[in-house]
Amino acid sequence: MAVVVDTDVTSYFFKRDSRSELYRPYVHQEFLFLSFMSFAELMYWAESANWGPKRRNELSEYLRRFSIVHSNQKICEIWSSVVAEGRQNGRIIAGSDAWVASAAMFLRIPLVTHNASDFEGVSGLDIISVSKL
């Protein structure tokens, strides 16, 4: 099974946060994907915390296990639909979350996230979250 992993769950594994164990059955798949937006957020995390070269290298090595989903015309179309749908339904979705959702919807695979509520109201998105179970 393939999944897109949200920024939060990706960071749990990198930090060895105890919450990562909740997602181990879903994140130890053969095909793991990460939205370009999550990749950028994680790079920003390192930059804003002023990590040194060793820690940044550890993050880069860790992220190599993921295939990065880059933006393309179809993902942009999906993103615009996700954002518009949220506005129409009174469930505003953050632009960054919309990119992550769009990657999963483009690939037609589930999104693994601990913040399921961030994606409520996104029709057609398959969410795996222990917060929903």
C-alpha angles and dihedrals in degrees: 000000000000125000140179109231118214121228094255096056092042089055092048090061095044092050092042088236113177090239088069089076089065089061101037093103090056102037098048092075128132093245118044122176132191125193115239084241093060090046090053092047091052091048089050089050090059093043096048092047089050094233118191125239095269095055092042090052090051089054092047091050091048093050092054089080089070130074108226116229106216125200120267136164095277093048089050090052091050091047092053091050092049093050094044092048090051092051092047092051096043092248104116111200120204113249091239092053090048090057091051092048091047092055091054092045092048091053092040092229133120125275115227110211139151089209100066092155090065088066101040112130095030101126116212094024116124108211127195111195134146086215086069098044 
